[in-house]
Amino acid sequence: MDGLDTSLAGAACGTSEDECDVARFQAGEQSAFESLVRRHERAVYRLSLRMLRHPEDAMDATQEIFLRTFRGLPSFRGEAAFRTWLYGIALNVCRTRGSATARREYAAESLDRTDEEREGRPLRIVKDPSPDPAEQVLGGELFSALRVALSKVSAEHREILLLREVEQLYYADLSSLLGVPEGTVKSRLARARRALREAMEGIWP
C-alpha cells in the first residue's frame, strides 16, 4: 500500500516543487511539509511583518499560518496554486491579528501618552532582521521611506501593494486570492499606488 501511495504521489507531481511536496504530504510523507515550510517561511514572515509591523506579532502569525496550512493541506485540491492558497491563509490570519494589534496599540497609547506626545510621536519603522533582495536594491533610505508610507495607507491598499509589488503575484492569482474580478484587482491596485504616492509626499524627495 505504501508503494502505491508513493506511486500516486509521483504521478501527481507536476512541474512545480510545491505540487510535488503537496502530493507527497497527502500520500503520507510528513517530511514533505517541512520542505514547503522551508521554501515559503521567509516570504510568509516578510508579508506578516509588513502587514502587522511588529516582529513578535509577525512571528506568532507565521506559526499560526503554517499550523493552519498543516491542518488544511489534506483537503487541499489544487484549484489554485499552493502559494496563492497559502497567502490566502496568511491574509486571514494577519487581518484578524492586525485588528487586535491596532486595538491594543490604541488603548496603550491613550493611557500612556498625552495628545501632544501622540501628535509629535514619529512613525515606527520596523527593521526586518533578515533583509530581502528588494531592500538591497532600493537602498536603506528609500526602503525606510516606503515602510513609513505603507503604514499610512489603508490596510486594503497595503495588502494589494505587498502582494503585487513585493510578492509579485499575478493578476489572476490576486483575483482568486481576494475573491474579486481581475478588473477590480487592477482598479484597486491603481488606487493603492496613487495612495502610496500621496503618502510618500514629504517623506521622499
Steps between C-alpha positions, in 0.01 A plus 500: 500500500784739583649431159168584336476828696852593392420421137186712513695785657759477224232500234337806657822702492495768235768743401475683833698399808197606703274263308744218562524569873122536537449166326765335717346639818152390401642154432620485860855634477514745791847629412354658185335762718839602639613561143200727437572693818867550414407624153239751615568595862713805415238645265216428744690664786587798281136548397385464861758750622401760243131458576532489881815716537620321815759219486347308792149520353636398159675197648186390685294552186745298291475207741120516492500521120703184462298320767182578305675395181598167652143438613347603170745336263339152499187653343687735263393416144718735299230723354754780550878480525626398843673837543175686429310278743770551764483878460124481542553339839763763581264785413224362720735454795662842461167678457373351825822563688536847348164610636589374846843666485352833394253493789776412746730776375222759510409408857863504617569831328188661643602400853869578479529815287360850496346645182812710441725195527282299264501775238878535519582129516698385195368210299650167601722340239545127556837362398468163329763278669562325168502760217367371170637578151250784453658693788848454357388632160303795628750610761445564867359852490245442225398168650444665838295773334286235331446328833372824650280572198354149508410547865294806400283341230192289572531131584330412171748705300796368697390142437477528125822700471695241696350209309556652157810717533696301759375142465436552126180300477329500160166674449328162465646386833392823667153459356475150646656601831287810558182357350447784251519525117832589340359838397431578865852390589647743246285792609569429868872480428488830310333668798752342737793625293349848495452491879861388545630783280302749709632345822855534369463878463708668766674170585701448182620776263 
